[in-house]
Amino acid sequence: MIVLQKLINSSHNILATVTQDIKKGKRNKEKKTPVGVFSELNSIDTYYPEDLSSPTFLDKLKSYNPDFIVVFSYGKILPSQILEIPKIGSLNIHCSLLPKWRGASPIQRAIENDDQMTGLSFFLMSEELDKGNLIATHEMIINDFHNTKTLQIELANIAGNMIVDIISNFTSDVSSISQNDSKATYANKIMKSEARISWNNKCRDIFCKVRAFIEWPVVETTILDEIVKIYDVTYKICNDSHNIGDVINLTNDYLSIRALDGIIFIRKLQLPGGKPITPRDLKNSNSTFSKNIKQISEK
């Protein structure tokens, strides 16, 4: 929505917004995307197509006779019939430094992979996935305080600050650079099964995965035979006399667990059927799980 807001505030005329199709929520109630709702509130023609190749939908897009199509985090590959519509070109904003992390989940894969650098790529769209010629890039350092949610927001803000000038200087013969396919890596779609971690993993790997999967599917593991989701951790690389997977301590600030090469300090977690809680909440709980944790940590 940040990029869309910047375009709305600019001198450019936003003809229409296309977003993911409407899903069914609780009690079969229609659930529109946040971008769709935002677009409608700003009185922009808004479409939620199930089939991007539908002749009716394509005719509607053609009727706008647009100069550009701008795509950001749409999540679907556009058919050639759409890419041929704009008079000047179709521009995609991708959250990686292409050709690294082409595909569906570039932010998550960069954090999971413990990359030190990421950024934005503005490229001319083609039918092949994220392979178009680059017209602009922006580099950004990934810090340990970043997770998928915060990094997405920062990159969106940067994209919003860049997009107006890029479009203003965009012509059909804009200068572009082809990508080096030999250096390409792919950010495959995240599967729910990937969220499962073992305490036999290294601390840094657990730390990165928790940050990468904070929105979905959320890292989960087993603590005292309970499946627990984990939202926030820190860690310390050290030797420790506890066995891997042992509960070490519970304080108001963290629940500590022995991992392969050190200690993981959990700062936010979720028990089955419950809401995300802090270690202080867990310590103040009278649940069987809490009692067992406190009994161990007090030894």
N, C-alpha and C positions, 0 to 999 in steps of 0.2 A: 504493500500500500504506500510505502514511502516514495518509491519511484513514481507511482501513479499520481501522488499528491504533488510532487515536484513538476510533473508535466502539466497538471491542471493549473498550477500557479504560473506557468510560463506563458509565452505568447503563442504557443502551439495549440491547435484546435484538436481536442480529443474527440474523435468521431464515435468510437464504441470501445467497449471492454469485453473481452472473451475470457471466461474463467472455467474452472472445472465444473462438470455437471452437478446438478442438485442431488444430494444424497437424502436418504430417509433416516431420520433420527428416532428418538424415543416416541412411542405411540404413533409411529408412521408419519411423524411431522417432518415436513420438508426442511432441509438444512442447507442453506446457501453458504458459499465460501465467504470469508471475511472481505476478500477483494470485491466479490460481487455485491455484497451489502454496501460497502463503501462507495462503489461506483454508482449504484442506484441512488444513494443519498446525495450524490453530487450531480444527479440528473443526467447521467451518461447512459446511452443505450447499452444494455448489458445482456450478454448471451451466455448460456450454460449448455453448450451442445454435447450430446452424448456421442454423436457421430460427426467428426470433423469433415468427413467427405460427403455429407448429405448435400444433395443438389440445392435444396431449399436454403440451407445455411450458407453454402458457397455463393449463391445468388445474392443473398442479403449482404455478405461482405463486399462483393463486387459493386453493389449499388452505392457504397460509400466512396468509391474511387479514391482510396487513400494514397498518400505519398509514401508512408512508412507503415510497417508492422513492427512493434517493439514487444519482445517476449522476455519475461523474467519469471523464473521458477514456475513454469506452467505444468511441467510434469508429463507432457505428451509430445510425441513427434508430430510435427505439422506435415501434412501431405503436400506434394508439389503444387496441387491446385491452389492452395492458400499462398504459398511462397511466391507464386507468379502474379498475385493480385496487385500488390503495391507498385506504384509508378517508379519509385526510386529504389526501394529494397526492404528486406526484412532483417532486423537487427536483434540478436539474442544477447542477453546479459547473463553470463555464467559465473558462478562463484568458485572459480579456481583459476590457476594460471595455465590455461590450455597450451599444449595438449595433455597436461597432467590432470587426472581425475575428470575425464569425460564421463558423462552418464548421470544417473539419477540422484546420487547422494555425495556430492563433492565435499561439502563441509564436514559431514560425519566421517567420511573416509580419511580426510586430511587430519582430523583430530585423533581418530583411532590409530592412525599410522604414525602419530607423534611427529608430524611435519612441523618444521620451524617457520615455514613461509606459506602463505596462500595469497589470494587476491581476487581480482575481477578480470574477466575477459569479455570484451565487446566484439562480437564477430558477425560476419555476414552469413546468414543461414543457408544451408543446403539440405538436401534430403538425407544425407548421412549424419549420424549422431555426433553433434558438437565438433564437426570437422571443417567448418567454414573458415574463410580467411579472417585474420584478426585485424581490427582497425584501431583498437586501443586496449591497454592493460593497466592494471594498478596493483602494486605489490603491497602486502600487509603481513606483519609478523604475527604469528600465533603465540600467545602467552599462556602460561599455566592457568590463569584466571578465566580464560575463554572456555566456553562450552558451545554446543551447537546453537543454542538459542541466542546467546550474547554475540557470537561471531556472525550469525545471520543478520542480526540487527545492525551491527557495525558495517558489514559489507553492503547492506541495503541503503544505509545512509550515504556511504561513499558513492554507490551507484546513482542515487538520487542527485547528488551534487555534481556528477559528471554528465548525466544523460542529456540535459538540455543543451549544453555546448556541443556534445557529440552529434546530436540530431541537427542542430543549427548549421554545422559544417559538413553534414552528410550529403553527398551527391552520388549520382549513379556511377561515377568514376573515382570514388573516394580511394585514397591510398590504403592498401591492405597488405598483409604479410601472410603467406601460407604457413600452416602448421607443419611441424616436423613429426610426421606420423610414427617414426621410429622411436620417439620418446614418449609416446602416448601410454597413459595408464587409465584404468577404468574404475569408476566408482559404482560398483554394482548395487542394485537395489538391496536394501537391508532386509534381512529375514529375521523373524522373531526369535528363531533358534539361536541366532548369534549373540543374543543378550545374556545367555547363561555363562557365568564365569566360575572358575575353580580357584580355591585358595592356593592351589599349586602354581597359579600364575604369578609372574613377577609384579611387584607393586606398581611400577610405572605403567605396565600394560593394563592393569585394573583401573588405575587413575585415568588413563586416556579413554578407555572404553566407557567408563561412567560418564565422562564429559561428552563423549560423542553421541551416546544413546539416551541423553537426559530427557528428550521429549518423547521419543518412541524408538525402540520398544521398552526402554528402561532396563538397565542391568539388573539381573537377579541371581541369587546364589542361595546356598543353604547354610543356616546358622542354627545349631541345636535342633536339627531335623525340621526346621521351618523354612519354607521358601520365602525369602525376603527380597524386596526390590530396594535398590540403592540409588540415591539421587546426587549425593555429594560426599566426596572423600578427600582426605589428604593422606600422606604416607611418610614413612621414615625407613630408609634402607639401613638395616642393622642385623646383627646376630641376636638371637633370642632363644631362650631355653624352652619356650613353649613349642608344642607340635603344630604343624601347619593346619590351619583351620580352627585352632583353639581360640575361645574368647579370652581376652587378656584383662580387659577392664571396661567398666561403664561409668562415665562421669556425666556431668551436665552438658559437656561440650562434645563428647564423642563416645562411640562404642568401638573399641579396638580389637582387631582380629589379626592373628598371625598369618602372614602370606609367605610365599616362597623365599623371598630375600629380605623380609622386613615386616613392618607392621602397617596395616591399613587402619586409618581412623575415620569411621563413618560418622558423618555429620547430619545426614538426613536419610531416612529409610521408611519403608512401608511394609506392614505385615499383611497377610492375606485377609481380604475383606475390609481392611482399614484405610485410613487416609495417611498421606505422608506425615511423618512426625520427626521431632528432634530427639537426640539422646536424653535430654531433660524430660521430655514427654514419656519416653520409655521408662526412665528411672522412676517417675511418679506414678506409673501404671501398676495396677494390681493383677495384671494378666499372668497366666501361668508362664508364658514366655519371659516376661519381665522378671518374675520371681526367680526363674532358673538362671537368667543372665546375672542378676544381682548376687545370687548365691555363689556363683562361680567367681565373679569379680571381687568378692569380699574375702576369698580365701587367701 
